[in-house]
């Protein structure tokens, strides 16, 4: 399952950005959580818990966008890309799996 909480300001997302962007993300953009364009930290956590606990219906392998299972991008259904991703994951983790 993949979970997308949406834009969640106030979470340290911009911790490596410049001072203006960090200030905006910490002090101004959290107000966006009052709109449909962003999700507050508590709401994002609740949504994820709902998925894990089965309150939000999400069959195995689902892509969950905030509060509902949704179709992911067309690229995510491409078997060739899936094979490439799997092979890359195996290559990158081989040293740790040995």
PyMOL commands that set and color helices and strands:
alter all, ss='L'
color gray80, all
select helices_A, chain A and resi 19-34+41-53+74-77+79-97
alter helices_A, ss='H'
color red, helices_A
select strands_A, chain A and resi 2-4+63-65+68-70
alter strands_A, ss='S'
color yellow, strands_A
deselect
rebuild
show_as cartoon
